[in-house]
Amino acid sequence: MTSYLNYFGFGGDKASSGKAVDGLPAKQSPVRALPATWYTSPEMYEFERRAIFTRRWLFMTHSSRIKNAGDFLRFNIAGYDVIINRDRAGNVNAFHNVCRHRAYPVVEKKEGNAKIFACRYHGWSYGLNGKLAKAPGYQDLEGYEKEQNSLFSIHVKVDINGFIWINMDAKETPEVPWEEHFDNVDKQERYSEFHFDNYELDHTYEIEGDFNWKILADNFNECYHCPTTHPDIPDFINLETFDSDLKDGHIQHHCISTPEQAAKGLGVASTYYFPNTSMTVSPHFIMVQKFLPSSPLKSTMSYEIYRNRHSSEEDFHLISSIT
């Protein structure tokens, strides 16, 4: 399992698994575990909010969820209330869900369609592009500048496969470019067999728990627990060939499918995108899993399950029920 110290930029060289031999993963190099207090400390959590969640690119969702003008989704990430929407020009935008007048939210539902974003406190309203449309009683005030009171925007990247990423860096240009950690991550060779336009959202669900978000990340990126915790996994993953390939901003999980698994379309391409999202792709379904912290010891596992519209009910439920 790789160490989060590498992602923070210290802790020595990256762990390397070397070259696989005869299809089997090479022996892993030892890595240093994070201090236990990093999973419980309020000070560390506040540091992570500032140094990670407001400065790094965060994998969020697929753009097919906001197909029409006015469609929006609302997320809470480490205490930051975020709106992602599509405007009338067809652009995908992201904003902090905070009215510029008295910081009341302008969106109260988790998803929906809106003609405008309206604050129910004092009636300020904003266009789908985030620009202030109306501020009752302020238009005639001396010194009032309407154009300076738009919603606080968030940087957006839509990758080649249609997935939406955001960066909450307040600077005009993010300090960390998307390409620095994720260049060509959307063009992985193993993605070439999948046509992402064929997938559509089937359902979402959430699981809340009393744990630090990094525990979920640690768990996803090791399969030491797989034989005992997930006894069905060998049905679609050849665990003897499981290996992890650490990149700059993501981890690719590799398994060599057996001929029987490949014939059933049970092979998967699994990727962990630092800091808090994983995606597992198969011919029949996609699972996006986000780890959303709300405090040092409280997190939400947020799942999005997409199905290939050309897959049968049997094929979709076979693999989705296993995972």
C-alpha angles and dihedrals in degrees: 000000000000123000125246088217087079091057092052088054100251139073101082135280122344116271111253128200092199120212123336115240122214090346093305124115117259122243112285123239116237117261134194119251122228117260112267092238090064087071096051109025117111088205092056091047091053089048090052091049091055101034100037115017096043097039108035130074111258123206105226120165145309122289091229087077090069102042099147135056108270096025111136142177127201125212135178113211118179090330095315112124108214135185123201115189147156117240131209092269089058094252122143110230138178128204140174106257093236128115111230092227107058103347096255114151116262092202121047102171124077092234141351145109125289135181089205138358106248129187112221093204103070102352102255110157135194136199122244087261090060096251117139110256103175137010109175113227095003102086094084097041114118111248095016111140113193094192091058093059105064120133113281104264127220125211114256133199123184109196127214092270093052098256117144123229127183136197120196096198105139092216119103088245119030114251089226113050116218089239092059093072104013109032108151092354086127090053098057111154091234089059090063092089093056126079103205093194087069093065124087132181112271101176146325133218140172136216119198122201147164099257141102115263093236091064088064091049092049091050096050093051098055129058097194087108095047102093093053104030098037107033091168095058095088086065090073105012127057097222093191089069098043114133137160124222113201115214130178096276106002145039122228116208115210132197130165110229120224115240089254092052093047091050090055093047091245097135116115137199108211125189132177113209113202130268106020118339136085131187127197116192127193132164089261107035148006125219119198114190121189124189106212117187123206098174137352091279104027127073140158124223104214117195131195116188118196125187130206105246089216095055122098122245088249095053093045095049093042094065099027091056091052095051 
